[in-house]
Amino acid sequence: MISAENYAADATLVGLTPYVAKLEQRNNTFKSLLNTRDEETAAATGSAHIAVKDARAGIDRIYARTRNRVNSYVDEDAPNPALDAFVAQLNVITKRFNTLAAHHHKKGGNKEGGGETE
């Protein structure tokens, strides 16, 4: 698992700190919306569903910026062990998210976001 302590210096070095903070904040907002949404409220107003979709879209935008920034530092000709370890862990997390999203999609939800870093 990616640990803030393990990669804080690397994230700062490559300028990912603002993206990480935004991603964490938006993920927390999304979790809160998802945890408070219930079927009755969603069916009655539709607003809970829209709020969750909007939050997810915001997370996806920040994730895409982060992924693009990380990809810009990946150099196949000059490997960087710390960056390679970070990318490997990010890919594990992304794969886990994509698996959960695909499972949700099969149940009738929407599959959004994702994409491995490398």
C-alpha positions in Angstrom: 0.0 0.0 0.0 1.2 3.5 -0.8 2.1 5.3 2.4 2.3 9.0 2.7 5.5 8.7 4.8 7.2 6.5 2.2 6.6 8.8 -0.8 6.1 12.3 0.6 9.6 13.5 -0.4 9.2 11.9 -3.9 5.7 13.5 -4.4 7.1 16.9 -3.4 10.1 16.5 -5.7 7.9 15.8 -8.8 5.2 18.3 -7.8 2.4 15.8 -7.0 1.7 17.1 -3.5 -1.2 19.4 -4.6 -2.8 16.6 -6.7 -2.5 14.1 -3.8 -4.2 16.5 -1.5 -7.0 17.2 -3.9 -7.4 13.5 -4.6 -7.6 12.7 -0.9 -10.1 15.5 -0.3 -12.3 14.5 -3.2 -12.1 10.8 -2.2 -13.2 11.7 1.3 -16.1 13.7 -0.1 -17.1 10.9 -2.3 -17.0 8.3 0.5 -19.2 10.6 2.7 -21.7 11.0 -0.1 -21.7 7.3 -0.8 -22.1 6.4 2.8 -25.1 8.8 3.3 -26.9 8.0 0.1 -29.7 5.5 0.4 -32.0 4.0 -2.1 -35.1 5.8 -0.9 -33.5 9.3 -1.1 -31.9 8.5 -4.5 -35.2 7.3 -5.9 -37.2 10.2 -4.4 -35.0 13.1 -5.6 -32.2 11.7 -7.7 -30.0 14.4 -6.2 -28.0 11.9 -4.1 -27.1 9.9 -7.2 -26.1 13.1 -9.1 -24.0 14.3 -6.2 -22.1 11.0 -6.1 -21.6 11.0 -9.9 -20.3 14.6 -9.7 -17.9 13.7 -6.9 -16.7 10.7 -8.8 -16.1 12.8 -11.9 -14.1 15.3 -9.9 -12.0 12.5 -8.5 -11.5 11.1 -12.0 -10.2 14.5 -13.3 -7.7 14.8 -10.4 -6.6 11.2 -10.9 -6.1 11.8 -14.6 -3.9 14.8 -13.9 -1.9 12.8 -11.3 -1.5 9.9 -13.7 -0.3 12.2 -16.5 2.2 13.9 -14.2 3.6 10.5 -13.1 3.7 9.3 -16.7 5.7 12.3 -17.7 8.5 11.3 -15.2 8.6 7.7 -16.3 11.7 7.2 -18.5 12.1 3.7 -19.9 15.8 4.5 -20.7 16.7 5.7 -17.2 14.7 3.8 -14.6 14.2 5.4 -11.2 13.7 2.7 -8.5 11.7 5.0 -6.2 9.4 6.1 -9.0 9.1 2.5 -10.3 8.0 1.4 -6.9 5.5 4.2 -6.7 4.1 3.4 -10.1 3.8 -0.3 -9.2 1.8 0.5 -6.1 -0.3 3.0 -7.9 -1.1 0.3 -10.6 -2.1 -2.2 -7.9 -4.5 0.4 -6.4 -5.9 1.3 -9.8 -6.4 -2.3 -10.8 -8.3 -2.9 -7.5 -10.5 0.2 -8.2 -11.1 -0.9 -11.8 -12.1 -4.4 -10.5 -14.6 -2.9 -8.0 -15.9 -0.5 -10.7 -16.4 -3.3 -13.1 -18.3 -5.3 -10.4 -20.5 -2.3 -9.7 -21.1 -1.8 -13.4 -22.3 -5.4 -13.7 -24.8 -4.7 -10.9 -26.2 -1.7 -12.9 -23.9 1.1 -11.8 -21.6 3.1 -14.1 -17.9 2.4 -14.7 -15.9 5.6 -14.7 -12.3 6.6 -14.3 -9.3 4.3 -13.9 -6.6 3.4 -16.3 -3.2 2.1 -15.2 -0.4 4.5 -15.0 2.1 2.6 -17.2 
